[in-house]
Amino acid sequence: MTGEHGGRSILLVEDNPVDLDLALRAFARRGPDRRIEVARDGEEALAYIRRWEQGHPPPALVLLDIKLPRVNGLEVLRQLKSHPRFGCIPVVMLTTSGEDADVGQAYELGANSYIIKPVNFARFIEVTEQIEQYWCLLNALPN
């Protein structure tokens, strides 16, 4: 196991252009070192699993919205967490939904964390910094 994943990317699965822009700006403020890959719907997110199977390096973390077009975030979570090789990748649900049913189902499907998106940009930046700090720098993952 290794504790530092500084070179590994974050896969951000987000369809809302405003939230996507906020997240990308927030991560850019942290520095240019972190590579952010983007999937704009659930189908694009699932395509990443096929890329990883073909040798594309998997991310240190997946930030996953629930309400996505084509394939919803909970189905993406289910497929990712049931994958024999990539099920250990941490998945943080980053969503506007605070519904108890969504929170409960996300954890039942294996989410590692559930964060309701802050609407305030300054608070959003704080949250993304904390996410990156913990999941990408402190958290140990298998190689």
C-alpha positions in Angstrom: 0.0 0.0 0.0 1.1 3.5 -0.6 0.0 6.7 1.1 0.7 9.2 -1.6 -1.2 9.4 -4.8 0.0 12.8 -5.9 0.5 11.7 -9.6 -2.8 10.0 -9.9 -5.9 11.7 -11.4 -9.3 12.4 -10.0 -12.3 11.3 -12.1 -15.0 13.9 -11.8 -18.4 12.7 -13.0 -20.6 15.8 -13.3 -23.2 16.9 -15.9 -24.1 20.3 -14.6 -21.8 22.8 -16.5 -21.9 25.3 -13.6 -20.9 22.7 -11.0 -18.3 21.3 -13.3 -16.7 24.7 -13.9 -16.8 25.4 -10.1 -15.1 22.1 -9.4 -12.4 22.5 -12.1 -11.7 26.1 -10.9 -11.5 24.9 -7.3 -9.0 22.2 -8.1 -7.0 24.5 -10.4 -6.6 26.9 -7.4 -4.9 24.0 -5.5 -2.2 23.8 -8.2 -1.7 22.5 -11.7 -0.3 19.1 -10.4 -3.6 17.3 -10.0 -4.9 15.9 -13.3 -8.7 16.0 -13.4 -10.5 13.7 -15.9 -14.1 14.5 -16.6 -17.1 12.3 -17.5 -20.3 14.3 -18.3 -22.8 11.5 -17.9 -23.0 8.0 -16.4 -22.3 6.3 -19.7 -19.0 8.3 -20.1 -18.1 7.3 -16.5 -18.7 3.6 -17.2 -16.5 3.9 -20.3 -13.6 4.8 -18.0 -13.8 1.4 -16.5 -13.2 -0.1 -19.9 -10.2 2.3 -20.4 -8.7 1.1 -17.1 -9.1 -2.5 -18.1 -7.1 -1.7 -21.2 -4.2 -0.2 -19.2 -5.2 3.5 -18.7 -4.1 4.3 -15.2 -7.1 4.4 -12.8 -7.7 7.5 -10.6 -6.9 8.0 -7.0 -10.5 9.0 -6.5 -13.9 9.2 -8.2 -16.1 12.2 -7.5 -19.6 11.1 -8.5 -22.8 13.0 -8.9 -26.1 11.1 -8.5 -28.4 12.8 -10.9 -26.7 12.1 -14.3 -28.2 11.7 -17.7 -28.1 8.3 -19.5 -27.0 6.2 -16.5 -27.5 7.6 -13.0 -24.7 7.9 -10.5 -26.0 5.2 -8.3 -25.8 2.7 -11.1 -22.3 3.9 -12.0 -21.4 3.4 -8.3 -22.9 -0.1 -8.3 -20.9 -1.2 -11.4 -17.7 0.4 -10.2 -17.8 -1.1 -6.7 -18.7 -4.6 -8.0 -15.7 -4.6 -10.4 -13.1 -7.1 -9.3 -10.1 -4.9 -10.0 -11.4 -1.4 -9.5 -13.9 -1.8 -6.8 -11.3 -0.5 -4.2 -11.1 2.9 -5.9 -12.6 5.4 -3.4 -15.8 7.0 -4.5 -17.0 10.2 -3.0 -20.6 11.1 -3.9 -20.6 14.9 -4.5 -24.2 15.8 -5.2 -27.0 18.3 -4.5 -29.2 15.5 -3.2 -29.5 15.3 0.5 -32.4 12.9 0.3 -32.2 10.1 2.9 -33.0 7.5 0.3 -30.0 8.6 -1.9 -27.6 8.8 1.0 -28.6 5.3 2.2 -28.5 3.7 -1.2 -25.1 5.3 -2.0 -23.6 3.8 1.2 -25.3 0.4 0.6 -23.7 0.3 -2.9 -20.2 1.0 -1.4 -19.7 4.8 -1.5 -16.8 5.8 0.7 -18.2 9.3 1.5 -21.3 11.4 0.7 -20.9 15.2 0.5 -23.7 17.6 -0.4 -22.4 20.2 -2.7 -22.0 23.6 -1.1 -23.6 26.4 -3.1 -21.2 29.0 -1.9 -18.0 29.1 -4.1 -15.6 29.8 -1.1 -17.1 26.9 0.8 -16.9 24.7 -2.4 -13.2 25.5 -2.7 -12.7 24.5 1.0 -14.6 21.2 0.4 -12.6 20.3 -2.7 -9.3 21.1 -0.9 -10.4 18.8 2.0 -11.4 16.1 -0.4 -8.1 16.2 -2.3 -6.1 16.5 0.9 -7.7 13.4 2.5 -8.4 11.1 -0.4 -5.4 11.9 -2.6 -2.6 12.6 -0.2 -3.5 10.9 3.2 -5.6 7.9 2.3 -3.6 4.8 1.5 -4.6 2.7 -1.6 -3.4 -0.6 -2.9 -1.0 -0.3 -5.9 
